[in-house]
Every structure is written in structure tokens, then in C-alpha cells.
Amino acid sequence: MKKEYNFKGGVRGKFYRKKKVQKTLRLDADVLAFYKELAEKEGIPYQTLINLTLKKFAGEGGGLIIASKKKAVGG
């Protein structure tokens, strides 16, 4: 181990990744099957695919109309 290290060319946060939160979700079997099949075709984990879908939805404003409630949720 060196006494001193030169970080002059270093980049702050280069290897930083946002932390993910582990949370249990209940999904319908057909929804899970859809994402697993699509993930298999795309070669990525199905959890990543679900996360990407949710991020896209949230990024677009997350507006959702629930027919039984007749009002927008989250938008």
C-alpha cells in the first residue's frame, strides 16, 4: 500500500449507482408470465424489465384512469 495516492485525474461519483429498494409486489400470474417471456426474448432479467416499464410510466406523468373510481390516479 502506498503512503499517498494521486487522485488528480479522478472523477467523483464515477462508480456510484442509485440504491434500489427491495419491496414485495403481488402481480397477476399473466402479467408476470408476460414480463418473463419478454425478458427472455430481450435477454434481460424480468425484474429489470418491470422496473424500466414503471420508470417510463412515472416519467410520463403516471396518469391512470381507474374505471370504477372515475378519477385520475397519480396524475
N, C-alpha and C positions, 0 to 999 in steps of 0.2 A: 504494500500500500504506500502510495506517495505521501509526502508531507503536505504538498499543495497540489491542487488541480486548477487548470486554467479553463474557465467557463466563458471566455470572451466570445466565442462563436456559438455558444449555446442558445437554444430557443426555448423560452419559457412556455410550459404547457404542451410541448410537442407530443407527449405520450398520454396526456390527460384524456379520459373518456368520462362522459356523464355517467353517474351511477344509475343503475336500474333498480327498481323496487320489485321484490318478489311478492306477488299477490295471487291468490286463488280466484279463478273465474269459473263460473259454470256456463258452459256452452252447449247448445243443442248438438246432438250427435252428427246431424247432417252438415252443420256449419263446420265442425271440427274435421269431418271427412273431406269437405271441400278444400279447406286450407292445407290439410296433409297431402292431398293429391296434387294441388297446385305447387306446393313447396317441393314435392318430389320432382315434378317436371322442371322447376326452376333451379333445383339443386341447392336450396337454402333451407334452414330449419323452419318448421311451420310457425314456431313462436315468433321468429323474426318477421315472417310474412304478416302475421296478425298485427304485430307492433307497427309495421310500416303502414298497414291499412288504417289503423287507428290514428297514427300521426298525420296521415294525409287528410283524414276526415276532420280532425281537430284543427289542422292548419287551414282548412277551407271554411272555418267558422262553426263546424259541428252542428249545423241546423238539422233537426229531425222532427218530423210531424208524426205524433202518435195518434192514430185514427180514433181510438177510444177516448182520448183526452181532448182532442180537437184544439191542441195548442202546440206551439213550438217548444222543443226541449233543448236547452243549451245554446240557443241562438238568438 
